Amino acid sequence: MAFLQPIEIHETGVCAQYWRLTHLQMDITASIVEAKIHGYLDEAARRAGKSPLSVMSFRLPSEGLVKNSALALSDIYNAVRASAQGGDGSGGMLPPLFRAAKDI
């Protein structure tokens, strides 16, 4: 599973379109799942072993993500999809970056 969502990388004019979950770590004591998602030019670049253009980190509450002592990747992707990406400078939250991403 991955996301298809064009996102410009640091105002370079280059867009990463293919976003894949690459790292998971769970802090049981803090009830947090840390996830990293890497962005590539496209799926072909990722399959060819090219380096990612960008990496994003997410700290997700583990409640609802851990079922029978296991994590499901689809649940992690859905949590990332719903995760807001910081503040907007006026005290509000920015909308989730991947809310309109297509699952591939």
Sequence and secondary structure as in RCSB ss.txt:
>XXXX:A:sequence
MAFLQPIEIHETGVCAQYWRLTHLQMDITASIVEAKIHGYLDEAARRAGKSPLSVMSFRLPSEGLVKNSALALSD
IYNAVRASAQGGDGSGGMLPPLFRAAKDI
>XXXX:A:secstr
  EEEEEE TTSS EEEEEEEEEEEEETTTTEEEEEEEEES HHHHHTT   SEEEEEEEE TTTEETTEE HHH
HHHHHHH B SB SSS B  BTTTT EE 
